[in-house]
Amino acid sequence: MKYNVLLLGSGGREHALAWKISRSPMLGNFYALPGNPGINALATGIEGSVGDFDLIVRTVVEKEIDLVVCGPEDPLVGGLKDFLMSSDSLRKEVLFAGPGRDGARLEGSKDFAKEFMARHGIPTAAYRTFTSDRKGEAMEFLRSLRPPYVIKADGLAAGKGVIISPSLQEAEAALDSIFGGRFGSAGAKVVIEEYLNGVEVSYFILTDGQRWLLLPEAKDYKRIGDGDKGPNTGGMGSVSPVPFCDGEFTRKVVDRIIEPTVRGLRSEGMDYRGFIFFGLMNCGGDPYVIEYNVRMGDPETESVMPRIGSDLLAHLAAAARGDLSGERLEILRQSAVTCIVVSGGYPDKYAKGYPISGLDRMEPLIVFSAGTSVKDGKTVTSGGRVLAVTALGENLQEARDSVYSKIDNIRFEGAFHRSDIAQDMINWPGRK
């Protein structure tokens, strides 16, 4: 069967998904809403917003879409799947790769996620949740903890809702700012939790609600500067595989986290069909959940997709149908390294509209568009994270060398990238 596919989103994550989907022999017509210059070289772009649910329904009907793949979290948390499936306009059964509003609460509410983990015995940091009318209690709880202090806005805050403060004074100021409207309605509740000391890693599954496929794991690099210095960003790079994610560690992740999560969703009546992202902390060889996401991560997707050897579209369609029983996901032995090229000034204020050169000198590397647009026939910058440069190699060192041998070919006013992506994993203790 051929599937007409609608991909929702416009970032590097969506370009990586589009790149992989476009290689499927099962692909019929391919559309992206709104897409970006890189995505729209693979799919027909449709102008509009992923928040315009009526437009999405009209597109599904007019383009005779068989499968909708949602990249970003906002539409999922906002109930897009429920809206689409309840529409009277649909002329046929439509598959949707992503959770409904109920399952999307895993990402949409950090308090819900923590309570879910507690109910199902999933290891995570100790925590308490507070509303603004209990600010005094929140301050007291902060004072009972040891630094550093972790404070999270409960709702979606564009990836900026987590504050780690090294001192009590800074933590109290952060709490004041969140309750004062720093993150809008997302900060109506805050979660304060103990700090977990370890190394972060991301695991991903695609589930049909009962069965699941384990995708390649990845590690991302959040801070702007080399050596993980400076402010947090949406991600400056990623690597896959991760050296410490050996068989023993992965078995712990499966047994203690993935299986209980899928069972828990099912036991609570949530028909979850789509990706689950497990943001984990490796604390001395034991995994703890930092957060759930109900979609793939960015920039991790840009390293994960090139390592999948099997047909992603077939897997997505099977998951959306509710039957992954016949699917086997193939993971390539090669390593992937991704480095993000960002606009000068990012993650603070930055200018847009600068022409980008050098994209024609990047082969055989893969360049994913993240924050680009077309103006007067030229590709220009349109976001903070502009491009994701990915290379495959026989090992992380080879992939890293490939990335850095070519990345300076990309030029635009103020272009910046980290120079140390993957180096810590190449030097990881005990790595063969």
Protein Blocks (a to p, Z undefined) as FASTA:
>chain_A
ZZddddedjbfklmmmmmmmmmpckbccddddebjfklmmmbccdeddfklmmlmmmmmm
mnopabdcdfblmlmmnommmmmmmpckbgbdcddedddfklmmmmmpmklmmmmmmmno
pacdddddddfklmmmmmmmmmmpccddddddfbaeehpacccdfbfklmmmmmmmmmno
pnommlmpccddddddddddddddddehlaccddddddddfbfbghiiajddebjbdcdd
dfklcfklmmmmmmmmmmmmmmmmmmnopacedddddddddeehiacdfbdcfbdcdfkl
mmmmmmpmbdfklmmmmmmnopaklpccdddfbdcdddddddehiabdcdehiacehklm
mbcbdcddfbdcdeehiacdfbfblbdcddddfbfklmmmmmmmmmmmpgcehiacdfkg
oklmmmpghiZZ
